[in-house]
Every structure is written in structure tokens, then in C-alpha cells.
């Protein structure tokens, strides 16, 4: 069955190029009215351009419907105004893809605090602001689809990207609470960890790999994760046409008592504590307490 977005309004942040542009174009092809949001800066977050308007022109030339928006995700009032304009023109907002991002890579030893703060503000705080601006509308209409953009750097680490990694894992954590809070109002929240050749990564890929990891090969996962029948609370890796699922897991653990309830005891039983046999994928933070309770009860 074809996945369509007819009668849906979608906002894509950072949609002036790369992944965001591809998301916006495909959403429009499949019937969505699209808000193409982009501040127009370079990958460090400086400068400005008419990138969003160019994507709108592409969408309209193909027969689709879109509007450009140059608001900064770091300004909540601007995000709220963006949502208000979309609702005024099209009657609602149904899909939000939080894609806007910047890079300011340096080793932690050389990284200025301002560069750490700015990257976290754009990725994490910016996604929270855009989501908050949509949240009440999603609740009122009992429908919302949100996609956060994490990264393998956030999930697994990467040299020279402490600021980026902190922000990206934070987004996966934001998803895990919002999916719980939005469930009763049919709000589904997922996380994508894309690997794509874009202006953000052009100096990280050899030429052939850059081509193999073209951004349009990430689009199928992103659009599925914001579709009507999407799952929720998933972390999906996507790159070069390969799609993966990532999980935050919890081992059964080991109950320590008496003399073993000590740093030496943790050291002694470290292999059992970290044994992944029987590990679980918690559906909420309460699972950790429940598993501890089970251990205390002799389970």
C-alpha cells in the first residue's frame, strides 16, 4: 500500500539542502503541503541564503505546494510563528522533521565553550523548540508525527565531536519521553541516525563513498517513520540504502549484599553485571526500577 501524505502539512527544518531538501521534495511528491524551513547559513551556522526559497521553487515546479520559512530553530517565538503561519494557511500541522543542524568539530581539549553550547542549542534545544511549537496542535487534533535526527556519533561516539555527540544522544533521549507523553493523542515520535553525503559531511567521505551515501537513500526510512502507520520510539540507522535498528538495552544485573556491596564487589562481579544474556529493551525508565525490584524479590 502506497504511503501518502495527502491532506497533511509537514514542517522540515534545515530543508534548504542535503537531507532536509530530499525529505521536503519527497513529502511534496507524496501529497504533503510542506514548510521548508532553513536559516540559510553554512554548516557552522553562520551566513544566510535563499536556500529555502529555492527548494520551494523546486516543489512548485513539480506541481507541489510549499512555503519558505527562514526562522531560527534556536528562537522559540520564531518557531511558534512558523507553526501559526502554517496553520493559518493550511489549517494544521501534522508532521515535523527536526533536521536542522550545524557542525563545529574540534577535540574537547581545543573546543571553545561557546562552540559546545551553540551546537547543543541548534540540535537539541532547537529540536525541542520546534517540537514544543507543534505539540499543542498535535494534541488538539489527536495526530502528530515527529522525527528527531540523532547520529552514530551520539549513539556510539566519534573523535572530535563531543558537542555534536552530546546533542545527538540528547535527541534520542527526548524521543523516549515524548513518545510516552504523546501516545494518548496519537503522537508518534521516532529517531533517525542518518549517514549521508551532504555539505555537513563532504570533507569526511572519499568521492566514491560520498556518491554511494547520497541523501535520497535515507529518505525511505524518514518518510516511513512519519507516516500514518509509523511505529513509535524507534531509533533507525539509514545510509546508502541500508537500514538498521538501534536499541538502548539493560542487563539483568547482579544483586550485591554484605561485604560484596562495595567497590571491590562491583569489580569482583563485573562480568556478571555486564553479562548481556537476557538483556531487555525497556519501554520506559521505570523498567530499571522494576528489574531491581525483581532482583530484591529473588527473581
Secondary structure, DSSP 8 states (H G I E B T S, - for coil): -----TT-EEEEETTTSHHHHHHHHHHHHTT-EEEEE-----TTS----SHHHHHHHHHHHTT-EEEEE---TT-HHHHHHHHHHHHHHHS---EEEE-------B-TTT--HHHHHHHHIIIIIHHHHHHHHHHHHHHHHT-EEEEEE--HHHHH--TTBHHHHHHHHHHHHHHHHHHHHHGGGTEEEEEEEE--BSTTTTTTS-HHHHHHTBGGGTHHHHHHHTSTT--SS-EEEEETTEEEEE---B-------GGGSSHHHHHHTHHHHT--TT-B--SSTHHHHHHHHHHHTT-
